[in-house]
Amino acid sequence: MKRCPVCKGTDITLMIGGITGKFQCRCGYQGPLVIEDEKGVYKKKGHH
Ligand SMILES: [Zn+2]
């Protein structure tokens, strides 16, 4: 799952065009950077 680095939202759209794809978020963010959020594994801290 991809998350917006600005609003942490998951409503990310991949815009194809140009050399590389860009992501666009509903909050207005546009750019190549998104947070890859593995399902469930967001922050796993603590003893193992
Ligand atoms: Zn956003």
mmCIF file of the protein (N, C-alpha, C, O) and its ligand, coordinates in Angstrom:
data_MODEL
# 
_entry.id   MODEL 
# 
loop_
_entity.id 
_entity.type 
_entity.pdbx_number_of_molecules 
1 polymer     1 
2 non-polymer 1 
# 
_entity_poly.entity_id                      1 
_entity_poly.type                           'polypeptide(L)' 
_entity_poly.nstd_linkage                   no 
_entity_poly.nstd_monomer                   no 
_entity_poly.pdbx_seq_one_letter_code       MKRCPVCKGTDITLMIGGITGKFQCRCGYQGPLVIEDEKGVYKKKGHH 
_entity_poly.pdbx_seq_one_letter_code_can   MKRCPVCKGTDITLMIGGITGKFQCRCGYQGPLVIEDEKGVYKKKGHH 
_entity_poly.pdbx_strand_id                 A 
# 
loop_
_entity_poly_seq.entity_id 
_entity_poly_seq.num 
_entity_poly_seq.mon_id 
_entity_poly_seq.hetero 
1 1  MET n 
1 2  LYS n 
1 3  ARG n 
1 4  CYS n 
1 5  PRO n 
1 6  VAL n 
1 7  CYS n 
1 8  LYS n 
1 9  GLY n 
1 10 THR n 
1 11 ASP n 
1 12 ILE n 
1 13 THR n 
1 14 LEU n 
1 15 MET n 
1 16 ILE n 
1 17 GLY n 
1 18 GLY n 
1 19 ILE n 
1 20 THR n 
1 21 GLY n 
1 22 LYS n 
1 23 PHE n 
1 24 GLN n 
1 25 CYS n 
1 26 ARG n 
1 27 CYS n 
1 28 GLY n 
1 29 TYR n 
1 30 GLN n 
1 31 GLY n 
1 32 PRO n 
1 33 LEU n 
1 34 VAL n 
1 35 ILE n 
1 36 GLU n 
1 37 ASP n 
1 38 GLU n 
1 39 LYS n 
1 40 GLY n 
1 41 VAL n 
1 42 TYR n 
1 43 LYS n 
1 44 LYS n 
1 45 LYS n 
1 46 GLY n 
1 47 HIS n 
1 48 HIS n 
# 
loop_
_struct_asym.id 
_struct_asym.entity_id 
A 1 
B 2 
# 
loop_
_chem_comp.id 
_chem_comp.type 
_chem_comp.mon_nstd_flag 
ARG 'L-peptide linking' y 
ASP 'L-peptide linking' y 
CYS 'L-peptide linking' y 
GLN 'L-peptide linking' y 
GLU 'L-peptide linking' y 
GLY 'peptide linking'   y 
HIS 'L-peptide linking' y 
ILE 'L-peptide linking' y 
LEU 'L-peptide linking' y 
LYS 'L-peptide linking' y 
MET 'L-peptide linking' y 
PHE 'L-peptide linking' y 
PRO 'L-peptide linking' y 
THR 'L-peptide linking' y 
TYR 'L-peptide linking' y 
VAL 'L-peptide linking' y 
ZN  non-polymer         . 
# 
_pdbx_entity_nonpoly.entity_id   2 
_pdbx_entity_nonpoly.name        ? 
_pdbx_entity_nonpoly.comp_id     ZN 
# 
_pdbx_nonpoly_scheme.asym_id         B 
_pdbx_nonpoly_scheme.entity_id       2 
_pdbx_nonpoly_scheme.mon_id          ZN 
_pdbx_nonpoly_scheme.ndb_seq_num     1 
_pdbx_nonpoly_scheme.pdb_seq_num     101 
_pdbx_nonpoly_scheme.auth_seq_num    101 
_pdbx_nonpoly_scheme.pdb_mon_id      ZN 
_pdbx_nonpoly_scheme.auth_mon_id     ZN 
_pdbx_nonpoly_scheme.pdb_strand_id   A 
_pdbx_nonpoly_scheme.pdb_ins_code    . 
# 
loop_
_atom_site.group_PDB 
_atom_site.id 
_atom_site.type_symbol 
_atom_site.label_atom_id 
_atom_site.label_alt_id 
_atom_site.label_comp_id 
_atom_site.label_asym_id 
_atom_site.label_entity_id 
_atom_site.label_seq_id 
_atom_site.pdbx_PDB_ins_code 
_atom_site.Cartn_x 
_atom_site.Cartn_y 
_atom_site.Cartn_z 
_atom_site.occupancy 
_atom_site.B_iso_or_equiv 
_atom_site.pdbx_formal_charge 
_atom_site.auth_seq_id 
_atom_site.auth_comp_id 
_atom_site.auth_asym_id 
_atom_site.auth_atom_id 
_atom_site.pdbx_PDB_model_num 
ATOM   1   N  N  . MET A 1 1  ? 0.841  -1.197  0.000   1.00 0.00 ? 1   MET A N  1 
ATOM   2   C  CA . MET A 1 1  ? 0.000  0.000   0.000   1.00 0.00 ? 1   MET A CA 1 
ATOM   3   C  C  . MET A 1 1  ? 0.876  1.247   0.000   1.00 0.00 ? 1   MET A C  1 
ATOM   4   O  O  . MET A 1 1  ? 1.882  1.321   0.705   1.00 0.00 ? 1   MET A O  1 
ATOM   5   N  N  . LYS A 1 2  ? 0.476  2.207   -0.794  1.00 0.00 ? 2   LYS A N  1 
ATOM   6   C  CA . LYS A 1 2  ? 1.256  3.430   -0.879  1.00 0.00 ? 2   LYS A CA 1 
ATOM   7   C  C  . LYS A 1 2  ? 0.591  4.531   -0.072  1.00 0.00 ? 2   LYS A C  1 
ATOM   8   O  O  . LYS A 1 2  ? -0.630 4.686   -0.062  1.00 0.00 ? 2   LYS A O  1 
ATOM   9   N  N  . ARG A 1 3  ? 1.442  5.284   0.599   1.00 0.00 ? 3   ARG A N  1 
ATOM   10  C  CA . ARG A 1 3  ? 0.930  6.381   1.410   1.00 0.00 ? 3   ARG A CA 1 
ATOM   11  C  C  . ARG A 1 3  ? 1.560  7.689   0.981   1.00 0.00 ? 3   ARG A C  1 
ATOM   12  O  O  . ARG A 1 3  ? 2.719  7.739   0.569   1.00 0.00 ? 3   ARG A O  1 
ATOM   13  N  N  . CYS A 1 4  ? 0.786  8.726   1.085   1.00 0.00 ? 4   CYS A N  1 
ATOM   14  C  CA . CYS A 1 4  ? 1.284  10.058  0.797   1.00 0.00 ? 4   CYS A CA 1 
ATOM   15  C  C  . CYS A 1 4  ? 2.226  10.493  1.928   1.00 0.00 ? 4   CYS A C  1 
ATOM   16  O  O  . CYS A 1 4  ? 1.890  10.352  3.104   1.00 0.00 ? 4   CYS A O  1 
ATOM   17  N  N  . PRO A 1 5  ? 3.395  11.015  1.575   1.00 0.00 ? 5   PRO A N  1 
ATOM   18  C  CA . PRO A 1 5  ? 4.350  11.459  2.601   1.00 0.00 ? 5   PRO A CA 1 
ATOM   19  C  C  . PRO A 1 5  ? 3.907  12.743  3.295   1.00 0.00 ? 5   PRO A C  1 
ATOM   20  O  O  . PRO A 1 5  ? 4.472  13.126  4.320   1.00 0.00 ? 5   PRO A O  1 
ATOM   21  N  N  . VAL A 1 6  ? 2.921  13.389  2.749   1.00 0.00 ? 6   VAL A N  1 
ATOM   22  C  CA . VAL A 1 6  ? 2.464  14.650  3.322   1.00 0.00 ? 6   VAL A CA 1 
ATOM   23  C  C  . VAL A 1 6  ? 1.332  14.426  4.310   1.00 0.00 ? 6   VAL A C  1 
ATOM   24  O  O  . VAL A 1 6  ? 1.405  14.834  5.469   1.00 0.00 ? 6   VAL A O  1 
ATOM   25  N  N  . CYS A 1 7  ? 0.292  13.772  3.831   1.00 0.00 ? 7   CYS A N  1 
ATOM   26  C  CA . CYS A 1 7  ? -0.889 13.617  4.682   1.00 0.00 ? 7   CYS A CA 1 
ATOM   27  C  C  . CYS A 1 7  ? -1.059 12.190  5.180   1.00 0.00 ? 7   CYS A C  1 
ATOM   28  O  O  . CYS A 1 7  ? -1.984 11.886  5.933   1.00 0.00 ? 7   CYS A O  1 
ATOM   29  N  N  . LYS A 1 8  ? -0.141 11.309  4.746   1.00 0.00 ? 8   LYS A N  1 
ATOM   30  C  CA . LYS A 1 8  ? -0.177 9.906   5.158   1.00 0.00 ? 8   LYS A CA 1 
ATOM   31  C  C  . LYS A 1 8  ? -1.427 9.197   4.667   1.00 0.00 ? 8   LYS A C  1 
ATOM   32  O  O  . LYS A 1 8  ? -1.774 8.115   5.140   1.00 0.00 ? 8   LYS A O  1 
ATOM   33  N  N  . GLY A 1 9  ? -2.080 9.812   3.731   1.00 0.00 ? 9   GLY A N  1 
ATOM   34  C  CA . GLY A 1 9  ? -3.279 9.199   3.189   1.00 0.00 ? 9   GLY A CA 1 
ATOM   35  C  C  . GLY A 1 9  ? -2.943 8.116   2.183   1.00 0.00 ? 9   GLY A C  1 
ATOM   36  O  O  . GLY A 1 9  ? -1.832 8.068   1.655   1.00 0.00 ? 9   GLY A O  1 
ATOM   37  N  N  . THR A 1 10 ? -3.885 7.267   1.925   1.00 0.00 ? 10  THR A N  1 
ATOM   38  C  CA . THR A 1 10 ? -3.643 6.166   0.987   1.00 0.00 ? 10  THR A CA 1 
ATOM   39  C  C  . THR A 1 10 ? -4.350 6.401   -0.335  1.00 0.00 ? 10  THR A C  1 
ATOM   40  O  O  . THR A 1 10 ? -4.403 5.520   -1.193  1.00 0.00 ? 10  THR A O  1 
ATOM   41  N  N  . ASP A 1 11 ? -4.880 7.573   -0.486  1.00 0.00 ? 11  ASP A N  1 
ATOM   42  C  CA . ASP A 1 11 ? -5.591 7.877   -1.716  1.00 0.00 ? 11  ASP A CA 1 
ATOM   43  C  C  . ASP A 1 11 ? -4.621 8.413   -2.759  1.00 0.00 ? 11  ASP A C  1 
ATOM   44  O  O  . ASP A 1 11 ? -4.677 9.581   -3.146  1.00 0.00 ? 11  ASP A O  1 
ATOM   45  N  N  . ILE A 1 12 ? -3.738 7.541   -3.201  1.00 0.00 ? 12  ILE A N  1 
ATOM   46  C  CA . ILE A 1 12 ? -2.666 7.914   -4.104  1.00 0.00 ? 12  ILE A CA 1 
ATOM   47  C  C  . ILE A 1 12 ? -2.981 7.423   -5.513  1.00 0.00 ? 12  ILE A C  1 
ATOM   48  O  O  . ILE A 1 12 ? -3.391 6.281   -5.717  1.00 0.00 ? 12  ILE A O  1 
ATOM   49  N  N  . THR A 1 13 ? -2.783 8.296   -6.452  1.00 0.00 ? 13  THR A N  1 
ATOM   50  C  CA . THR A 1 13 ? -2.985 7.927   -7.850  1.00 0.00 ? 13  THR A CA 1 
ATOM   51  C  C  . THR A 1 13 ? -1.664 8.031   -8.585  1.00 0.00 ? 13  THR A C  1 
ATOM   52  O  O  . THR A 1 13 ? -0.935 9.013   -8.444  1.00 0.00 ? 13  THR A O  1 
ATOM   53  N  N  . LEU A 1 14 ? -1.363 7.005   -9.373  1.00 0.00 ? 14  LEU A N  1 
ATOM   54  C  CA . LEU A 1 14 ? -0.142 7.025   -10.165 1.00 0.00 ? 14  LEU A CA 1 
ATOM   55  C  C  . LEU A 1 14 ? -0.420 7.678   -11.506 1.00 0.00 ? 14  LEU A C  1 
ATOM   56  O  O  . LEU A 1 14 ? -1.266 7.237   -12.284 1.00 0.00 ? 14  LEU A O  1 
ATOM   57  N  N  . MET A 1 15 ? 0.315  8.730   -11.740 1.00 0.00 ? 15  MET A N  1 
ATOM   58  C  CA . MET A 1 15 ? 0.162  9.412   -13.018 1.00 0.00 ? 15  MET A CA 1 
ATOM   59  C  C  . MET A 1 15 ? 1.263  8.955   -13.962 1.00 0.00 ? 15  MET A C  1 
ATOM   60  O  O  . MET A 1 15 ? 2.449  9.126   -13.678 1.00 0.00 ? 15  MET A O  1 
ATOM   61  N  N  . ILE A 1 16 ? 0.875  8.388   -15.054 1.00 0.00 ? 16  ILE A N  1 
ATOM   62  C  CA . ILE A 1 16 ? 1.850  7.962   -16.047 1.00 0.00 ? 16  ILE A CA 1 
ATOM   63  C  C  . ILE A 1 16 ? 2.098  9.114   -17.012 1.00 0.00 ? 16  ILE A C  1 
ATOM   64  O  O  . ILE A 1 16 ? 1.159  9.747   -17.494 1.00 0.00 ? 16  ILE A O  1 
ATOM   65  N  N  . GLY A 1 17 ? 3.326  9.367   -17.276 1.00 0.00 ? 17  GLY A N  1 
ATOM   66  C  CA . GLY A 1 17 ? 3.646  10.474  -18.171 1.00 0.00 ? 17  GLY A CA 1 
ATOM   67  C  C  . GLY A 1 17 ? 5.041  10.963  -17.883 1.00 0.00 ? 17  GLY A C  1 
ATOM   68  O  O  . GLY A 1 17 ? 5.480  10.980  -16.733 1.00 0.00 ? 17  GLY A O  1 
ATOM   69  N  N  . GLY A 1 18 ? 5.721  11.352  -18.903 1.00 0.00 ? 18  GLY A N  1 
ATOM   70  C  CA . GLY A 1 18 ? 7.098  11.748  -18.702 1.00 0.00 ? 18  GLY A CA 1 
ATOM   71  C  C  . GLY A 1 18 ? 7.977  10.524  -18.622 1.00 0.00 ? 18  GLY A C  1 
ATOM   72  O  O  . GLY A 1 18 ? 7.611  9.450   -19.100 1.00 0.00 ? 18  GLY A O  1 
ATOM   73  N  N  . ILE A 1 19 ? 9.127  10.687  -18.024 1.00 0.00 ? 19  ILE A N  1 
ATOM   74  C  CA . ILE A 1 19 ? 10.089 9.597   -17.987 1.00 0.00 ? 19  ILE A CA 1 
ATOM   75  C  C  . ILE A 1 19 ? 9.691  8.574   -16.930 1.00 0.00 ? 19  ILE A C  1 
ATOM   76  O  O  . ILE A 1 19 ? 9.701  7.367   -17.171 1.00 0.00 ? 19  ILE A O  1 
ATOM   77  N  N  . THR A 1 20 ? 9.347  9.077   -15.777 1.00 0.00 ? 20  THR A N  1 
ATOM   78  C  CA . THR A 1 20 ? 8.938  8.179   -14.707 1.00 0.00 ? 20  THR A CA 1 
ATOM   79  C  C  . THR A 1 20 ? 7.542  8.549   -14.240 1.00 0.00 ? 20  THR A C  1 
ATOM   80  O  O  . THR A 1 20 ? 7.043  9.645   -14.496 1.00 0.00 ? 20  THR A O  1 
ATOM   81  N  N  . GLY A 1 21 ? 6.948  7.630   -13.569 1.00 0.00 ? 21  GLY A N  1 
ATOM   82  C  CA . GLY A 1 21 ? 5.618  7.900   -13.052 1.00 0.00 ? 21  GLY A CA 1 
ATOM   83  C  C  . GLY A 1 21 ? 5.680  8.846   -11.872 1.00 0.00 ? 21  GLY A C  1 
ATOM   84  O  O  . GLY A 1 21 ? 6.670  8.913   -11.143 1.00 0.00 ? 21  GLY A O  1 
ATOM   85  N  N  . LYS A 1 22 ? 4.621  9.552   -11.715 1.00 0.00 ? 22  LYS A N  1 
ATOM   86  C  CA . LYS A 1 22 ? 4.499  10.444  -10.571 1.00 0.00 ? 22  LYS A CA 1 
ATOM   87  C  C  . LYS A 1 22 ? 3.241  10.069  -9.818  1.00 0.00 ? 22  LYS A C  1 
ATOM   88  O  O  . LYS A 1 22 ? 2.282  9.531   -10.373 1.00 0.00 ? 22  LYS A O  1 
ATOM   89  N  N  . PHE A 1 23 ? 3.283  10.370  -8.548  1.00 0.00 ? 23  PHE A N  1 
ATOM   90  C  CA . PHE A 1 23 ? 2.110  10.078  -7.743  1.00 0.00 ? 23  PHE A CA 1 
ATOM   91  C  C  . PHE A 1 23 ? 1.381  11.368  -7.408  1.00 0.00 ? 23  PHE A C  1 
ATOM   92  O  O  . PHE A 1 23 ? 1.981  12.428  -7.230  1.00 0.00 ? 23  PHE A O  1 
ATOM   93  N  N  . GLN A 1 24 ? 0.111  11.240  -7.332  1.00 0.00 ? 24  GLN A N  1 
ATOM   94  C  CA . GLN A 1 24 ? -0.690 12.393  -6.971  1.00 0.00 ? 24  GLN A CA 1 
ATOM   95  C  C  . GLN A 1 24 ? -1.645 12.003  -5.862  1.00 0.00 ? 24  GLN A C  1 
ATOM   96  O  O  . GLN A 1 24 ? -2.275 10.946  -5.892  1.00 0.00 ? 24  GLN A O  1 
ATOM   97  N  N  . CYS A 1 25 ? -1.730 12.873  -4.899  1.00 0.00 ? 25  CYS A N  1 
ATOM   98  C  CA . CYS A 1 25 ? -2.598 12.616  -3.761  1.00 0.00 ? 25  CYS A CA 1 
ATOM   99  C  C  . CYS A 1 25 ? -3.753 13.606  -3.761  1.00 0.00 ? 25  CYS A C  1 
ATOM   100 O  O  . CYS A 1 25 ? -3.706 14.657  -4.400  1.00 0.00 ? 25  CYS A O  1 
ATOM   101 N  N  . ARG A 1 26 ? -4.765 13.239  -3.038  1.00 0.00 ? 26  ARG A N  1 
ATOM   102 C  CA . ARG A 1 26 ? -5.935 14.113  -2.964  1.00 0.00 ? 26  ARG A CA 1 
ATOM   103 C  C  . ARG A 1 26 ? -5.625 15.416  -2.246  1.00 0.00 ? 26  ARG A C  1 
ATOM   104 O  O  . ARG A 1 26 ? -6.305 16.422  -2.447  1.00 0.00 ? 26  ARG A O  1 
ATOM   105 N  N  . CYS A 1 27 ? -4.594 15.394  -1.408  1.00 0.00 ? 27  CYS A N  1 
ATOM   106 C  CA . CYS A 1 27 ? -4.261 16.601  -0.645  1.00 0.00 ? 27  CYS A CA 1 
ATOM   107 C  C  . CYS A 1 27 ? -3.541 17.620  -1.523  1.00 0.00 ? 27  CYS A C  1 
ATOM   108 O  O  . CYS A 1 27 ? -3.321 18.760  -1.114  1.00 0.00 ? 27  CYS A O  1 
ATOM   109 N  N  . GLY A 1 28 ? -3.179 17.202  -2.728  1.00 0.00 ? 28  GLY A N  1 
ATOM   110 C  CA . GLY A 1 28 ? -2.524 18.128  -3.630  1.00 0.00 ? 28  GLY A CA 1 
ATOM   111 C  C  . GLY A 1 28 ? -1.066 17.787  -3.862  1.00 0.00 ? 28  GLY A C  1 
ATOM   112 O  O  . GLY A 1 28 ? -0.404 18.400  -4.700  1.00 0.00 ? 28  GLY A O  1 
ATOM   113 N  N  . TYR A 1 29 ? -0.570 16.821  -3.129  1.00 0.00 ? 29  TYR A N  1 
ATOM   114 C  CA . TYR A 1 29 ? 0.829  16.438  -3.289  1.00 0.00 ? 29  TYR A CA 1 
ATOM   115 C  C  . TYR A 1 29 ? 1.051  15.771  -4.643  1.00 0.00 ? 29  TYR A C  1 
ATOM   116 O  O  . TYR A 1 29 ? 0.246  14.956  -5.094  1.00 0.00 ? 29  TYR A O  1 
ATOM   117 N  N  . GLN A 1 30 ? 2.151  16.134  -5.274  1.00 0.00 ? 30  GLN A N  1 
ATOM   118 C  CA . GLN A 1 30 ? 2.559  15.502  -6.517  1.00 0.00 ? 30  GLN A CA 1 
ATOM   119 C  C  . GLN A 1 30 ? 4.049  15.245  -6.460  1.00 0.00 ? 30  GLN A C  1 
ATOM   120 O  O  . GLN A 1 30 ? 4.822  16.149  -6.145  1.00 0.00 ? 30  GLN A O  1 
ATOM   121 N  N  . GLY A 1 31 ? 4.457  14.042  -6.755  1.00 0.00 ? 31  GLY A N  1 
ATOM   122 C  CA . GLY A 1 31 ? 5.879  13.760  -6.753  1.00 0.00 ? 31  GLY A CA 1 
ATOM   123 C  C  . GLY A 1 31 ? 6.149  12.281  -6.841  1.00 0.00 ? 31  GLY A C  1 
ATOM   124 O  O  . GLY A 1 31 ? 5.236  11.458  -6.782  1.00 0.00 ? 31  GLY A O  1 
ATOM   125 N  N  . PRO A 1 32 ? 7.423  11.954  -6.983  1.00 0.00 ? 32  PRO A N  1 
ATOM   126 C  CA . PRO A 1 32 ? 7.811  10.565  -7.152  1.00 0.00 ? 32  PRO A CA 1 
ATOM   127 C  C  . PRO A 1 32 ? 7.923  9.805   -5.829  1.00 0.00 ? 32  PRO A C  1 
ATOM   128 O  O  . PRO A 1 32 ? 8.110  8.588   -5.810  1.00 0.00 ? 32  PRO A O  1 
ATOM   129 N  N  . LEU A 1 33 ? 7.805  10.544  -4.730  1.00 0.00 ? 33  LEU A N  1 
ATOM   130 C  CA . LEU A 1 33 ? 8.036  9.932   -3.428  1.00 0.00 ? 33  LEU A CA 1 
ATOM   131 C  C  . LEU A 1 33 ? 6.733  9.537   -2.758  1.00 0.00 ? 33  LEU A C  1 
ATOM   132 O  O  . LEU A 1 33 ? 5.832  10.353  -2.562  1.00 0.00 ? 33  LEU A O  1 
ATOM   133 N  N  . VAL A 1 34 ? 6.663  8.271   -2.417  1.00 0.00 ? 34  VAL A N  1 
ATOM   134 C  CA . VAL A 1 34 ? 5.550  7.809   -1.609  1.00 0.00 ? 34  VAL A CA 1 
ATOM   135 C  C  . VAL A 1 34 ? 6.090  6.851   -0.555  1.00 0.00 ? 34  VAL A C  1 
ATOM   136 O  O  . VAL A 1 34 ? 7.193  6.319   -0.678  1.00 0.00 ? 34  VAL A O  1 
ATOM   137 N  N  . ILE A 1 35 ? 5.317  6.654   0.443   1.00 0.00 ? 35  ILE A N  1 
ATOM   138 C  CA . ILE A 1 35 ? 5.698  5.727   1.497   1.00 0.00 ? 35  ILE A CA 1 
ATOM   139 C  C  . ILE A 1 35 ? 5.114  4.362   1.181   1.00 0.00 ? 35  ILE A C  1 
ATOM   140 O  O  . ILE A 1 35 ? 3.906  4.196   1.014   1.00 0.00 ? 35  ILE A O  1 
ATOM   141 N  N  . GLU A 1 36 ? 6.022  3.385   1.105   1.00 0.00 ? 36  GLU A N  1 
ATOM   142 C  CA . GLU A 1 36 ? 5.556  2.029   0.874   1.00 0.00 ? 36  GLU A CA 1 
ATOM   143 C  C  . GLU A 1 36 ? 5.201  1.407   2.215   1.00 0.00 ? 36  GLU A C  1 
ATOM   144 O  O  . GLU A 1 36 ? 6.056  1.212   3.079   1.00 0.00 ? 36  GLU A O  1 
ATOM   145 N  N  . ASP A 1 37 ? 3.954  1.108   2.362   1.00 0.00 ? 37  ASP A N  1 
ATOM   146 C  CA . ASP A 1 37 ? 3.475  0.587   3.628   1.00 0.00 ? 37  ASP A CA 1 
ATOM   147 C  C  . ASP A 1 37 ? 3.028  -0.854  3.436   1.00 0.00 ? 37  ASP A C  1 
ATOM   148 O  O  . ASP A 1 37 ? 1.969  -1.138  2.876   1.00 0.00 ? 37  ASP A O  1 
ATOM   149 N  N  . GLU A 1 38 ? 3.878  -1.751  3.922   1.00 0.00 ? 38  GLU A N  1 
ATOM   150 C  CA . GLU A 1 38 ? 3.488  -3.150  3.863   1.00 0.00 ? 38  GLU A CA 1 
ATOM   151 C  C  . GLU A 1 38 ? 2.270  -3.354  4.751   1.00 0.00 ? 38  GLU A C  1 
ATOM   152 O  O  . GLU A 1 38 ? 2.136  -2.754  5.818   1.00 0.00 ? 38  GLU A O  1 
ATOM   153 N  N  . LYS A 1 39 ? 1.411  -4.204  4.280   1.00 0.00 ? 39  LYS A N  1 
ATOM   154 C  CA . LYS A 1 39 ? 0.157  -4.401  5.001   1.00 0.00 ? 39  LYS A CA 1 
ATOM   155 C  C  . LYS A 1 39 ? 0.395  -4.808  6.446   1.00 0.00 ? 39  LYS A C  1 
ATOM   156 O  O  . LYS A 1 39 ? 0.954  -5.865  6.737   1.00 0.00 ? 39  LYS A O  1 
ATOM   157 N  N  . GLY A 1 40 ? -0.043 -3.947  7.325   1.00 0.00 ? 40  GLY A N  1 
ATOM   158 C  CA . GLY A 1 40 ? 0.049  -4.267  8.748   1.00 0.00 ? 40  GLY A CA 1 
ATOM   159 C  C  . GLY A 1 40 ? 1.365  -3.874  9.355   1.00 0.00 ? 40  GLY A C  1 
ATOM   160 O  O  . GLY A 1 40 ? 1.425  -3.551  10.541  1.00 0.00 ? 40  GLY A O  1 
ATOM   161 N  N  . VAL A 1 41 ? 2.420  -3.893  8.575   1.00 0.00 ? 41  VAL A N  1 
ATOM   162 C  CA . VAL A 1 41 ? 3.728  -3.582  9.117   1.00 0.00 ? 41  VAL A CA 1 
ATOM   163 C  C  . VAL A 1 41 ? 3.989  -2.089  8.943   1.00 0.00 ? 41  VAL A C  1 
ATOM   164 O  O  . VAL A 1 41 ? 4.590  -1.659  7.959   1.00 0.00 ? 41  VAL A O  1 
ATOM   165 N  N  . TYR A 1 42 ? 3.547  -1.346  9.872   1.00 0.00 ? 42  TYR A N  1 
ATOM   166 C  CA . TYR A 1 42 ? 3.762  0.084   9.797   1.00 0.00 ? 42  TYR A CA 1 
ATOM   167 C  C  . TYR A 1 42 ? 4.861  0.494   10.762  1.00 0.00 ? 42  TYR A C  1 
ATOM   168 O  O  . TYR A 1 42 ? 5.854  1.105   10.367  1.00 0.00 ? 42  TYR A O  1 
ATOM   169 N  N  . LYS A 1 43 ? 4.680  0.161   11.990  1.00 0.00 ? 43  LYS A N  1 
ATOM   170 C  CA . LYS A 1 43 ? 5.710  0.415   12.996  1.00 0.00 ? 43  LYS A CA 1 
ATOM   171 C  C  . LYS A 1 43 ? 5.750  -0.775  13.930  1.00 0.00 ? 43  LYS A C  1 
ATOM   172 O  O  . LYS A 1 43 ? 4.853  -0.984  14.746  1.00 0.00 ? 43  LYS A O  1 
ATOM   173 N  N  . LYS A 1 44 ? 6.801  -1.539  13.792  1.00 0.00 ? 44  LYS A N  1 
ATOM   174 C  CA . LYS A 1 44 ? 6.919  -2.690  14.660  1.00 0.00 ? 44  LYS A CA 1 
ATOM   175 C  C  . LYS A 1 44 ? 8.117  -2.488  15.566  1.00 0.00 ? 44  LYS A C  1 
ATOM   176 O  O  . LYS A 1 44 ? 9.263  -2.711  15.175  1.00 0.00 ? 44  LYS A O  1 
ATOM   177 N  N  . LYS A 1 45 ? 7.834  -2.075  16.743  1.00 0.00 ? 45  LYS A N  1 
ATOM   178 C  CA . LYS A 1 45 ? 8.909  -1.851  17.707  1.00 0.00 ? 45  LYS A CA 1 
ATOM   179 C  C  . LYS A 1 45 ? 8.605  -2.661  18.956  1.00 0.00 ? 45  LYS A C  1 
ATOM   180 O  O  . LYS A 1 45 ? 7.473  -3.068  19.214  1.00 0.00 ? 45  LYS A O  1 
ATOM   181 N  N  . GLY A 1 46 ? 9.649  -2.870  19.705  1.00 0.00 ? 46  GLY A N  1 
ATOM   182 C  CA . GLY A 1 46 ? 9.457  -3.605  20.938  1.00 0.00 ? 46  GLY A CA 1 
ATOM   183 C  C  . GLY A 1 46 ? 10.253 -4.887  20.936  1.00 0.00 ? 46  GLY A C  1 
ATOM   184 O  O  . GLY A 1 46 ? 10.959 -5.190  19.974  1.00 0.00 ? 46  GLY A O  1 
ATOM   185 N  N  . HIS A 1 47 ? 10.142 -5.624  21.989  1.00 0.00 ? 47  HIS A N  1 
ATOM   186 C  CA . HIS A 1 47 ? 10.910 -6.852  22.067  1.00 0.00 ? 47  HIS A CA 1 
ATOM   187 C  C  . HIS A 1 47 ? 10.336 -7.898  21.129  1.00 0.00 ? 47  HIS A C  1 
ATOM   188 O  O  . HIS A 1 47 ? 9.145  -7.914  20.818  1.00 0.00 ? 47  HIS A O  1 
ATOM   189 N  N  . HIS A 1 48 ? 11.226 -8.762  20.695  1.00 0.00 ? 48  HIS A N  1 
ATOM   190 C  CA . HIS A 1 48 ? 10.817 -9.770  19.739  1.00 0.00 ? 48  HIS A CA 1 
ATOM   191 C  C  . HIS A 1 48 ? 10.602 -11.089 20.426  1.00 0.00 ? 48  HIS A C  1 
ATOM   192 O  O  . HIS A 1 48 ? 10.249 -12.073 19.775  1.00 0.00 ? 48  HIS A O  1 
HETATM 193 ZN ZN . ZN  B 2 .  ? -1.640 13.565  0.628   1.00 0.00 2 101 ZN  A ZN 1 
# 
